Amino acid sequence: MSNSAVTGRIHSIQSLGALDGPGVRFVVFMQGCNLRCGCCHNPDTWDFSGGEIFTPEKIVEKAKHYREYFGTKGGITVSGGEPLLQAEFVREVFSLCHKEGINTCLDTSGSILNEDVKALLAETDRVLLDLKYTSDSLYRQHVGCDMEAVLRFLSYLNEKQIPTTLRQVIIPTLNDNKQNIFALKAIAEKYKCVEKTELLPFRKMCQVKYDKLGKEFAFAHIPEPEPKTMAELEKILNE
C-alpha cells in the first residue's frame, strides 16, 4: 500500500544518466547531506532546507516517461546529497518502481544503517557504494564519519546479498597510491556482494558552485589526477 503522506526534498532530476549504474538511468538527486567530503561536487545539496518537495508518486510518474530508454539494464537511481537521510521516501519510490517493473539503484556513502535504511535496502536492486578511502583517519579528516560505519553498511549489503558496485574517487596525495588500491581490492574480495569496483578521477569543475555559494572548496589546492596515473591504478585493480 502506498504511503502518500511521505514526501521528499529533491535537489534535481537528470532524465537520462549514463554514469549512475547499469544502463540508462533516471537519476534523482536528493537534498541534504550529513557528510562534508573534501572532494564533494555538489555543495548545493548539503542544506536540508533546500530543494523541491515531491511525492513518491510524482517521481515514479516522471520516471515512467523514460522507460523505453531503460532497456533490460536501466532504471531509476537515487543519489544525493545522501539518500539514506530520506530513506522512508526513497523506499516508497523504489516500492512503486517495482510495481511498474522498473529496476532500482541507490547511490550512497553508506554512513547510516537503521531500520528505515534496512527497509529501503529490501527494495533496492543494486547499491553504488562510495568507499571514499581505505583508511579510518582519512575518513575522519576528509569525510566526517568513521570508516567502520561504512563497513557495517557493506557487511549488511553482503548479508542480504544485494549486488554492489564499489566506487572511489582518486584524489592525488590522498589515495592515488598502490597501497590504497591493494586495500580496496582486499575489501572487494572480502565482501561477495561486490560485483564491480570503479575508480573515478577527482575533478574540480565544481569550484564555480563553491564560489557562487560563498563556500570554501577544501580540495581546491589538489590537482586532478593524470590519465597515466588513473591507467596505472586501474591496471593494479584489475590484475
Steps between C-alpha positions, in 0.01 A plus 500: 500500500631843406574748777421830327563694821875456445668775299862557409723798441651474153798705385472414129412233246701376203275327252760286322819423693766265363742504797266417787471123494435240230346614171316829459360638827245756614703666779348674802737711712372534856549819702697494827824336607643397837860486372748766388731329253795709390445394139121559498368603157161615622530740797159634393346172626626535859225723639204295630257786455567542127359314203149442379234283668381193307274204572627151412220469244610813315859373472390161365258663252793705365728195484240304301525753215857376434429132536562424130862612542571271796523177301567189709774655716388857571257645750493756780796608715457709814812696593575809705579679716449188710186298418523299825389813688163470322489121505123470554428715195752317281362162613155613391637612160678165452194302608288682240773446239494126562124497445574658160783255426768770525847405629620694809850619587621691807810723486621559856794559732363230730552685830153425645345163585168504687162328460379749236818442299462121530141529372629708207770243418232229482365691195844569347628299202853642504711727718773734372709539815752784520790354695685828521821381666644178643625671816297603804714808562437632147128433547490698825709784357346541154149348518362555849417143602703194594580224255345241731151641431548443127637148549200419722275611214699289253478198733122537502492516118707182501269329749198585282689416179419834338710548183749777568733719294781657701610842380793712601603847388878507451644810668871580451703505826223317690411169334680491163742230613546124465443432871153651481410297190625177661286579808200579277545168317519315832169654612336417166617139528387462861140601429343266244219748422757724324471427128702792369744769617531833318765770531388854416741792448473796740364802310490871588221631273297545820716798606246735341223360725709566813578853381134569431399371846783689670637171637860385512588204275721298738688325218549803273879464543508135389570429130284270288662158442695441180343251254824300529455463878137391457609239242770365735259473794234335278760246393585413862129477585429261213810279530 
